């Protein structure tokens, strides 16, 4: 699949922009702060309804504007003439709205899966070096890219978690109130375990399928004797092949075990929101042991692995390389380019066009002061 045409209104620094893109490689070149990343961020937003740069929608709307509109015409593939027009209206403080082929949909997440993307960016280093939340986010986004319906499961889990935490917080220091609230807490436990088991099952399946791809990608990027590995870290006692029903039972049992601690702290201490993915090179964890170059190579391998996994699933995602070549040495640049050159569409941003390897030479666009034009 690929983005054939992109239109923005009051998105980030752009009052308006209208750019034809098409399949293959498109490189947006411009000095820092000119808006080149904003273009690929818009493509990512249509794909995931989120941004790799910010956690809220407010920064996505141009200063002084009330809302932003992101619209793209998407082709199903090089051998498929079907086209879709996707649109999202972003209004901070209110529910966003989405359209498919100019017709409103009930919820924005109904357009998830119609455009899929894999984004490489300098922020990817946080997946390797950052807090567990960064690794959970990476894995959950890949889960949703594989199975778009999981966006609803994630939303349900987050909603139940917030409500359960509110109840737990209200019971801190009030033991007499526990007997009245026990049945309500049991209900939230059941809902959290059900949604949590589905999310955990999807994470485990995805990580199991992902890591062979990541190991190969790491070996291609940075040939060493160290194998890239990942282990899912959870408070549950898991066995290979544990069913979703059994996962729900394990979660419920662990919640019962930890309930005294949760009541004391007013916080849910059991569930996928507390888990981590431990990344290793050989026998040593990446955090605290890997060099900067090794960490970068692992981060790139994770994205390349995600790209290849989606292709194995029968999906050709749009690849976004957001200002990554400036962070890499010449060898890693060439190896990354070789790993993604077969994609149907690659969108590249670069402050210096010469940083982009010749293998990814394609259409060039100059980006300056909110204007996008084909390079002469």
CORCOR-V535709 format. One line per field, one symbol per residue. psi: psi as a letter, one per 20 degrees, with the letter a starting at -180 (. if undefined). burial: # if it has 9 or more other C-alpha atoms within 8 Angstrom, else .. A space follows every 10 residues. Layout:
psi = ???
burial = ???
This chain:
psi = qqphpppqok pcipgqqopp frrbpppopq rpjijhhhgh hgggghhikr qihqirigii pppiqhrqpp pqppphrhjp iqqqoqppoo npirpqqqqo ljpqqgqhii ipihpqqppp rhihhhhgia rhhghggggh hhghhgnhii hhggggghgh gghghggghi ipjmhhighh ighghhghgg ghhghhhggg ghgggghhhg hhhggggghh gmoaippprp pporiqnqqp jprhghgghg ggghgghjgg hghhikqojp rhiirroopq ocipqgpihq rgghgghggh hgghggghgh hhijpnqppp nnkhhhiqrh ghghhgghhi hjqhppppqp hohiipqhhk pbqqpppplj ppqpq.
burial = ########## #######.#. ########## #..#####.# #########. #.....#..# ##....#### ########.. ...####### ##...##### ....#..#.. ###.###### ##.####### .#.###.### #####..#.# #.##.##..# #.#######. ##.....#.. ....#..### ########## ####.##.## #####.###. ##....#### .#.#...... ...#..#### ##.##..#.. .##..###.# ##..###### ##..##...# ...####### ########## #...###### #####..#.. .######.## #.######## ##...##..# ..######.# .#....
